[in-house]
């Protein structure tokens, strides 16, 4: 059994990381889940678009969370591409290829009996007068301005009320009361929104489960979007393909839906038809929580509501959370983005796209660096066609930087070198105005640019930093002698291939 198949749930992922120096730390110091926990991890390993100072560092477990005696919180599990590679048994630079192959060979989930589902070891029903989800689930707030405690790593699972087809996605979930959760949908971007709208037209509630603390392969797979995974494609089958075994589901106790059987927590409830709540009704800050572009998202005036029916969990559960703009979001959103781009461009022009990197500065969504190889004169111009295909593969992409095969797309300094020595703004920039992108970028708003017709519309841009094919001989990098550096510094190169 290889390393990736040793991981079946959150606890086995933690066990693997604990065996690798520098990947996981724990603390018994008491921590307040309100702003303090995220404030600590900002310095330890948040990275991403988080306000500086921050850095990429180990995942962290808090063993002493104020107000929650028998629960621990882990943060930053996916906040390092290297760590994701360890948990998926892949080289970091090949993760996009791994997911691309998994999409091609899906393995459907299976249902196991409730008696075998560890997620239901402990059960709390909402009709108990002492029930309060805010006391049961140690959901942190990222900042002191947040609208409330947020579940940021909840795997939301629901089914189409017409076809019965199921899907899983991650949403912004704010604990609003003892048994109510608000749910944010990016307009037109998630399959669960389609399910909810269908149920609402029938004036029926939509059963939904929220699984927290699962196999990281599930968390990565759940972030695929159309057109790579169209309506009716259950992303759990991608996680199954990554592991080579089906994801295990079990029937919920209070609703007609399923949940991830080995999750640390499961919240069961119904999305209520025609019921809305103001996101910041408990704080009146006007703000929601920090989002992936690095800014705090505005609180929504009307959001759909989940009425909670039950909370189940494992004995001594581990709550999983993340900081909205952290490197963790880059991993979850960016690696599926890379796979989607690889898939579409490889179909159109095989062998020319060598790699893709969804850069952290774009939160894994806004910027992609494409490493493209021109092998003959007729390849000139195809690099820009590849960029257009990338925009089609992932609609929320805003900027594409094209580089040659001798530039490392994962090294920002190397990419900036290409921008400075292989790019002229007036001839190597392609503007594509008026295209739908993502509403959480504050510059994609008519108040920033009056020419924009709506929030979430943007000017997409291609930065072509590739050398024209007929000039390749004039852009040769300085060549150094190939040597074996491990002879001279073995402590630095003991794992060199």
C-alpha positions in Angstrom: 0.0 0.0 0.0 1.4 3.4 -1.0 1.3 6.5 1.1 -1.8 8.0 -0.4 -3.8 4.9 0.3 -2.8 5.0 4.0 -5.0 8.1 4.3 -8.7 7.4 4.6 -9.8 10.2 6.9 -8.6 13.3 8.7 -7.0 11.3 11.5 -4.9 9.2 9.2 -3.8 12.3 7.4 -2.7 13.8 10.7 -0.8 10.6 11.6 1.1 10.8 8.4 2.0 14.5 8.8 3.1 13.9 12.4 5.7 11.4 11.2 7.3 14.0 8.9 9.4 16.7 10.5 8.2 20.3 10.0 4.7 19.4 8.8 2.6 19.5 12.0 2.7 21.2 15.4 0.4 21.1 18.4 -0.2 23.4 21.3 -1.9 23.0 24.7 -2.0 26.7 25.3 -5.7 27.9 25.8 -6.9 29.7 22.7 -10.1 31.7 22.0 -11.8 30.6 18.8 -13.0 34.2 18.4 -10.3 35.8 16.2 -7.4 34.6 18.4 -6.9 31.1 16.8 -6.7 32.5 13.3 -4.6 35.4 14.6 -2.0 32.9 15.9 -2.0 30.8 12.7 -1.5 33.9 10.5 2.1 33.9 11.8 2.6 30.2 11.9 1.6 29.1 8.3 -1.3 31.0 6.7 0.5 32.3 3.6 -1.6 33.1 0.6 -3.0 36.6 0.3 -3.2 37.1 4.1 -1.9 40.5 5.3 1.8 40.4 5.9 3.6 39.3 8.0 2.6 35.7 7.2 4.3 32.7 5.8 3.9 29.1 4.7 4.4 26.8 7.6 3.2 23.6 9.3 -0.4 22.6 10.0 -1.4 23.3 13.6 -3.6 21.6 16.2 -5.1 23.5 19.1 -5.8 21.1 21.9 -7.3 23.6 24.4 -10.1 25.6 22.8 -12.0 27.9 25.1 -15.6 26.9 25.5 -15.2 23.5 24.0 -13.9 20.9 26.5 -13.7 17.7 24.4 -12.8 19.1 20.9 -9.7 20.1 19.2 -9.2 22.4 16.1 -6.8 21.8 13.2 -5.9 24.6 10.8 -3.7 24.7 7.8 -3.9 21.1 6.8 -3.7 22.0 3.1 -1.8 25.3 3.5 1.3 24.1 1.8 1.6 22.6 -1.7 4.3 20.3 -0.4 2.0 19.0 2.3 -0.8 18.4 -0.2 1.7 16.4 -2.3 2.6 14.3 0.8 -1.0 13.5 1.5 -1.9 12.7 -2.1 1.4 10.8 -2.7 2.5 13.1 -5.6 5.2 15.6 -6.4 3.9 19.1 -5.7 4.5 20.2 -9.3 2.5 17.2 -10.6 -0.7 17.6 -8.5 -2.6 19.1 -11.4 -1.8 16.1 -13.6 -2.8 13.8 -10.8 -6.2 15.4 -10.5 -6.6 15.5 -14.3 -6.2 11.7 -14.4 -8.6 11.3 -11.5 -11.3 13.2 -13.4 -10.9 10.8 -16.3 -11.3 7.6 -14.1 -13.9 8.4 -11.5 -14.8 5.9 -8.8 -18.3 6.3 -7.5 -18.9 6.5 -3.7 -20.5 3.6 -1.8 -23.0 3.6 1.1 -22.1 1.8 4.3 -24.5 0.9 7.2 -24.9 3.6 9.9 -23.6 1.1 12.5 -20.2 1.3 10.7 -20.2 5.1 10.4 -17.8 6.6 13.0 -19.3 10.1 12.2 -22.4 9.0 14.2 -20.6 7.8 17.4 -22.2 10.8 19.3 -25.6 12.2 18.4 -27.2 15.5 19.3 -30.8 16.2 18.2 -32.0 19.7 17.6 -35.3 19.1 19.5 -33.3 18.8 22.7 -34.0 22.0 24.7 -30.2 22.3 25.4 -29.2 22.0 21.8 -26.9 24.8 20.5 -24.7 24.2 17.5 -22.5 27.1 18.6 -21.5 25.1 21.7 -21.2 21.8 19.9 -19.1 22.9 16.9 -16.0 25.0 17.7 -16.2 27.1 14.5 -13.8 30.0 14.8 -14.0 33.6 13.5 -11.1 34.7 11.4 -11.2 38.3 12.6 -12.9 40.4 15.2 -15.1 41.9 12.5 -16.6 38.7 11.2 -20.3 38.3 11.0 -20.1 35.3 13.3 -18.4 31.9 13.7 -17.9 30.3 10.3 -17.6 26.8 9.1 -15.0 27.2 6.4 -14.2 23.5 5.6 -17.7 22.1 5.5 -18.4 19.5 2.7 -21.9 20.4 1.7 -23.7 17.4 0.2 -27.2 17.6 -1.4 -29.2 16.1 -4.3 -31.1 17.3 -7.3 -34.8 17.1 -6.3 -35.7 16.1 -9.8 -33.0 13.7 -11.0 -31.6 12.6 -7.6 -28.1 13.2 -8.7 -25.8 14.4 -5.9 -22.9 16.8 -5.5 -20.5 18.2 -2.9 -19.1 21.7 -2.6 -17.6 24.0 0.0 -19.6 27.2 1.0 -19.4 30.1 3.4 -21.5 28.9 6.4 -22.2 31.3 9.3 -23.6 30.0 12.6 -26.6 32.4 13.1 -28.4 30.9 16.1 -28.6 27.6 18.1 -30.1 25.8 15.1 -29.7 28.1 12.0 -26.8 28.5 9.5 -26.7 31.0 6.7 -25.3 29.7 3.4 -23.5 31.9 0.8 -23.7 31.0 -2.9 -21.5 32.6 -5.5 -24.1 33.4 -8.2 -24.2 30.8 -11.0 -21.1 29.0 -9.8 -22.2 26.0 -7.8 -24.4 22.9 -8.5 -26.0 23.0 -5.1 -27.5 26.4 -6.0 -29.3 24.7 -8.9 -30.6 22.1 -6.5 -31.7 24.7 -4.0 -33.5 26.8 -6.7 -35.3 23.7 -7.9 -36.5 22.8 -4.4 -37.5 26.4 -3.7 -39.7 26.5 -6.9 -41.5 23.4 -5.5 -41.7 25.2 -2.1 -39.9 22.3 -0.6 -36.9 22.2 1.8 -33.6 20.8 0.4 -32.0 18.2 2.7 -28.3 19.0 3.1 -25.5 17.5 5.1 -22.3 19.3 6.1 -19.3 17.0 6.8 -16.3 18.5 8.5 -12.9 16.9 9.0 -12.5 14.4 6.2 -9.8 12.9 3.9 -8.0 15.8 2.2 -8.6 14.2 -1.2 -12.3 14.9 -0.7 -11.6 18.5 0.1 -9.5 19.0 -3.0 -11.9 17.1 -5.3 -14.9 19.1 -4.0 -13.5 22.3 -5.5 -13.8 21.2 -9.2 -16.2 23.4 -11.2 -17.9 23.3 -14.6 -17.1 22.6 -17.4 -14.7 20.0 -16.1 -17.4 18.6 -13.8 -20.8 19.4 -15.3 -24.1 19.2 -13.5 -24.7 15.6 -12.5 -21.0 14.8 -11.9 -20.4 13.9 -8.2 -16.9 15.2 -7.3 -16.7 12.5 -4.6 -15.9 10.1 -7.5 -12.7 12.1 -8.1 -11.6 11.6 -4.5 -12.3 7.9 -5.0 -10.0 7.9 -8.1 -7.2 9.7 -6.2 -7.3 7.0 -3.5 -8.1 4.1 -5.8 -11.1 3.2 -3.5 -14.6 4.6 -3.2 -15.5 7.3 -0.7 -17.7 5.9 2.0 -21.1 7.6 2.7 -23.8 6.8 5.2 -27.4 7.7 5.5 -28.2 10.7 7.8 -30.3 10.2 10.9 -32.9 13.0 10.5 -33.0 13.9 6.8 -33.2 12.0 3.5 -29.6 12.6 2.5 -26.1 11.1 2.9 -22.9 12.2 4.7 -19.2 11.2 4.7 -19.1 8.2 7.0 -15.8 8.9 8.6 -16.1 12.7 9.0 -15.3 14.2 12.4 -18.6 16.2 12.4 -21.8 16.0 10.4 -24.5 18.7 10.5 -27.8 17.5 9.2 -30.5 20.0 8.1 -32.8 21.5 5.5 -32.3 24.5 3.3 -35.6 26.3 3.8 -37.5 27.6 0.8 -38.1 31.3 0.6 -36.4 32.1 4.0 -33.6 34.6 4.1 -31.5 36.1 6.8 -29.1 39.0 7.0 -25.5 37.6 7.3 -24.3 40.0 10.0 -27.6 40.1 12.0 -25.7 39.3 15.2 -22.8 41.7 14.8 -24.0 44.5 12.5 -20.4 45.0 11.2 -21.4 45.1 7.6 -18.7 42.5 7.0 -18.8 38.7 6.5 -15.3 37.1 6.7 -11.9 37.4 5.0 -12.2 35.9 1.5 -9.5 34.5 -0.8 -8.6 37.8 -2.6 -7.3 39.1 0.8 -10.2 41.4 1.6 -13.1 40.9 4.0 -16.2 40.2 2.0 -19.3 42.4 2.6 -22.1 40.8 4.6 -25.0 39.8 2.4 -28.4 41.3 3.2 -30.3 38.1 2.3 -28.9 34.6 2.5 -30.6 31.2 2.4 -31.0 29.5 5.8 -30.2 25.9 6.9 -32.5 24.7 9.7 -30.3 22.2 11.6 -31.9 18.9 12.7 -29.0 17.2 14.3 -25.2 17.3 14.9 -23.3 14.0 15.0 -19.6 13.5 15.6 -16.8 11.1 16.4 -15.7 10.7 20.0 -13.3 13.5 20.9 -13.8 15.2 17.5 -11.3 17.3 15.6 -12.8 20.5 14.0 -11.1 21.5 10.8 -10.9 25.1 9.7 -9.0 27.5 7.5 -8.2 31.2 7.1 -10.2 32.5 4.1 -7.3 34.1 2.2 -4.7 31.5 3.2 -2.5 29.2 1.1 -5.1 26.5 2.1 -7.6 28.1 -0.3 -4.9 28.3 -3.0 -4.5 24.5 -2.7 -8.2 23.7 -2.7 -9.2 26.0 -5.5 -5.9 26.2 -7.4 -5.0 22.6 -8.0 -8.4 21.6 -9.5 -8.1 24.8 -11.6 -4.7 23.5 -12.9 -6.3 20.1 -13.7 -9.1 21.7 -15.6 -6.8 23.9 -17.7 -4.5 21.0 -18.4 -7.4 18.9 -19.6 -8.9 21.4 -21.9 -5.7 22.5 -23.6 -4.3 19.0 -23.9 -7.4 18.1 -25.9 -7.0 21.0 -28.2 -3.2 21.0 -28.8 -1.6 17.9 -27.3 2.0 18.1 -26.0 2.4 21.8 -26.0 1.3 22.8 -22.5 4.0 21.5 -20.1 2.5 22.7 -16.8 0.1 25.1 -15.1 0.4 26.9 -11.7 -2.6 28.7 -10.2 -0.6 31.3 -8.4 -1.2 32.1 -4.7 -1.5 35.8 -5.4 -4.8 35.1 -7.1 -6.0 32.8 -4.4 -5.9 29.9 -6.7 -8.6 31.4 -8.9 -7.5 34.7 -10.5 -4.1 34.0 -12.0 -2.6 31.1 -13.8 0.9 30.7 -15.2 1.1 28.5 -18.3 4.4 26.9 -19.3 4.1 26.4 -23.1 6.5 24.9 -25.6 6.8 26.0 -29.2 8.5 23.3 -31.3 7.9 24.7 -34.8 7.1 27.9 -36.5 3.4 27.1 -36.7 3.2 27.0 -32.9 3.6 30.8 -32.8 0.3 32.2 -31.6 -0.9 28.9 -30.2 0.3 30.0 -26.8 -2.3 32.7 -26.8 -4.9 30.3 -28.0 -4.0 28.2 -25.0 -4.6 31.2 -22.7 -8.1 31.6 -24.2 -8.8 28.0 -23.5 -7.7 28.5 -20.0 -10.3 31.2 -19.5 -12.9 28.7 -20.9 -11.7 25.9 -18.6 -12.1 28.1 -15.5 -14.5 31.0 -15.8 -13.2 32.9 -12.7 -9.7 33.2 -14.0 -8.7 36.8 -14.5 -5.0 36.9 -15.6 -2.9 34.4 -17.6 0.9 34.7 -17.8 2.5 32.6 -20.6 6.1 31.5 -20.2 8.5 29.3 -22.1 9.7 25.8 -21.2 12.9 27.1 -19.7 11.0 29.2 -17.1 9.8 27.5 -13.9 6.1 28.4 -13.5 6.3 27.7 -9.7 9.1 30.1 -9.1 7.7 33.7 -9.0 11.1 35.2 -9.5 11.7 33.2 -12.6 8.2 34.3 -13.9 9.0 37.9 -13.1 12.3 37.5 -14.9 10.4 36.4 -18.0 8.1 39.4 -17.7 11.0 41.7 -17.5 13.1 40.3 -20.4 10.6 38.6 -22.7 7.6 40.9 -22.6 6.8 44.3 -24.1 3.5 45.7 -22.8 2.3 47.3 -26.1 2.6 44.1 -28.2 2.5 41.3 -25.7 -0.7 42.2 -23.8 -4.1 40.9 -24.8 -7.1 42.6 -23.2 -10.5 40.8 -23.1 -13.0 43.3 -21.6 -16.5 42.8 -20.3 -16.2 39.1 -19.3 -17.9 37.6 -16.2 -15.3 36.6 -13.6 -15.8 36.7 -9.7 -17.7 39.2 -7.5 -15.3 39.0 -4.5 -12.6 41.0 -6.4 -13.4 44.6 -5.3 -11.9 46.0 -8.6 -14.6 44.1 -10.5 -17.2 46.6 -9.7 -18.8 49.6 -11.5 -17.7 51.9 -8.6 -14.1 51.0 -9.6 -14.7 51.2 -13.4 -17.9 52.8 -14.5 -17.6 50.9 -17.9 -18.3 47.6 -16.1 -22.0 46.8 -16.5 -22.3 44.7 -13.3 -20.4 43.5 -10.2 -18.2 40.5 -11.1 -17.5 41.6 -14.7 -13.8 42.1 -15.5 -11.2 42.8 -18.1 -9.3 39.5 -18.5 -5.7 39.9 -19.5 -3.0 37.7 -21.2 0.6 38.5 -20.5 2.6 36.8 -23.2 6.1 36.4 -21.8 7.1 33.8 -24.4 9.9 34.4 -26.9 8.7 34.6 -30.5 9.7 31.3 -32.2 11.9 32.9 -34.8 13.9 34.7 -32.1 14.6 31.8 -29.8 18.3 31.8 -30.5 18.6 35.4 -29.2 17.0 34.5 -25.8 19.2 31.7 -24.6 19.8 31.7 -20.9 23.4 31.5 -19.6 24.4 27.9 -19.4 26.1 26.5 -16.3 28.0 23.3 -15.9 26.0 20.3 -14.8 27.4 18.9 -11.5 26.3 16.8 -8.6 25.9 19.3 -5.7 25.3 16.5 -3.2 29.1 15.8 -3.2 29.7 19.3 -1.8 26.6 19.8 0.4 25.0 16.4 1.2 22.9 17.8 4.0 21.0 20.0 1.4 20.7 17.6 -1.4 20.3 14.2 0.2 16.9 13.7 -1.6 18.0 15.0 -5.0 17.1 12.8 -8.0 
